[in-house]
Amino acid sequence: MGIIDVKLLSTREAALRLGVSTSWLDHDRVQAARIPFVRIGRAIRDRPEDLDAFIAENRRQSTSDDGNTPLNR
């Protein structure tokens, strides 16, 4: 079995990537769990592709967009 070359981000790095606070991420993990994460012992890590998917899934055209309308590309 080979070693998988995966870059996992700390909570601080993930928060910076999303432009949110670390407490927002912590709260989301406990209350909503909208972003998948990896637990290694007591450490929590995020995969960049999971963060990118969350960004893509939450893209909106306007503040009144509920997310149920396809975006114009």
C-alpha positions as CSV (number, residue, x, y, z in Angstrom):
1,M,0.0,0.0,0.0
2,G,1.5,3.4,-1.0
3,I,1.3,6.7,0.8
4,I,-1.5,8.9,-0.4
5,D,-0.2,12.4,-1.1
6,V,-3.1,14.5,0.4
7,K,-2.8,18.0,1.7
8,L,-5.0,18.5,4.7
9,L,-5.7,21.9,6.1
10,S,-5.9,23.0,9.7
11,T,-9.0,24.7,11.0
12,R,-7.1,28.0,10.7
13,E,-6.0,27.4,7.2
14,A,-9.6,26.3,6.2
15,A,-11.1,29.4,7.8
16,L,-8.6,31.6,5.8
17,R,-9.5,29.8,2.6
18,L,-13.3,30.4,3.2
19,G,-12.9,33.9,4.6
20,V,-14.6,32.9,7.9
21,S,-13.6,32.7,11.5
22,T,-12.3,29.5,13.1
23,S,-15.3,29.7,15.5
24,W,-17.7,29.7,12.5
25,L,-16.1,26.4,11.3
26,D,-16.2,24.9,14.8
27,H,-19.9,25.9,15.2
28,D,-20.7,24.5,11.7
29,R,-19.1,21.1,12.6
30,V,-21.1,20.8,15.8
31,Q,-24.5,22.2,14.6
32,A,-24.8,21.8,10.8
33,A,-21.9,19.7,9.5
34,R,-22.2,21.2,6.0
35,I,-18.5,20.7,5.3
36,P,-17.1,17.2,5.6
37,F,-13.9,17.0,7.7
38,V,-11.3,14.5,8.7
39,R,-10.6,13.6,12.3
40,I,-7.2,12.2,13.1
41,G,-7.1,11.5,16.8
42,R,-8.1,14.9,18.4
43,A,-7.0,16.9,15.3
44,I,-9.6,18.1,12.8
45,R,-8.5,18.6,9.2
46,D,-10.2,19.7,6.0
47,R,-9.6,18.6,2.5
48,P,-9.2,21.6,0.1
49,E,-11.6,19.9,-2.4
50,D,-14.3,19.7,0.3
51,L,-13.9,23.4,0.9
52,D,-14.1,24.1,-2.8
53,A,-17.2,22.0,-3.2
54,F,-18.9,23.9,-0.3
55,I,-18.0,27.2,-2.0
56,A,-19.5,25.9,-5.4
57,E,-22.6,24.6,-3.7
58,N,-23.3,27.9,-2.0
59,R,-22.7,30.2,-5.0
60,R,-25.6,32.5,-5.5
61,Q,-26.6,35.2,-8.0
62,S,-28.2,37.5,-5.5
63,T,-29.1,37.7,-1.8
64,S,-32.7,36.6,-2.6
65,D,-31.5,33.5,-4.5
66,D,-32.5,30.5,-2.5
67,G,-30.2,28.1,-4.3
68,N,-33.0,26.3,-6.2
69,T,-32.5,28.1,-9.4
70,P,-29.8,27.1,-11.9
71,L,-27.1,29.7,-12.3
72,N,-26.5,31.4,-15.6
73,R,-23.1,30.4,-16.8
